[in-house]
Amino acid sequence: MKTPQIMMKIEAIVRNSVLHEIQDELAEIGIPTFSAYQVHITGIHRVHHGWRNKTSDFIPKTKIEILCADKDEETIINTIQKAASTGQKGDGVVFTYNVNKIIKIKDKQTGENAL
């Protein structure tokens, strides 16, 4: 019986200004295609003496979504971190999720073949 491929979804919320750097770096490692969305974040933020009571205004960011094989997850995360890092507060965050199944609508390919 064939072992099922483990697939991942990587989401990153990053500064708008680093999107093209991330795109270039991902292309260098063989990831030419991903989804990008303009999003706005807000929330209560931590300051030196605990939590601030006031929420921030909406801050524009870019959300990137990538579907990949499990074996490529760390390389992609490291690439995003390298390209997106300015060393300043607000550089962003990366999330990963297990994906149970990917099926290409056109030809019904599944798993890594559907990417």
Buried (B, 14 or more C-beta within 10 A) or exposed (E): EEEEBBBBBBBBBBBEEBBEBBBEBBEEEEBEEBEBEEEEBEEEEEEEEEEEEEEEEEEEBBBBBBBBBBEBBEBBBEBBBEBBEEEEEEBBEBEBEEBEEBEEEEEEEEBBEBB
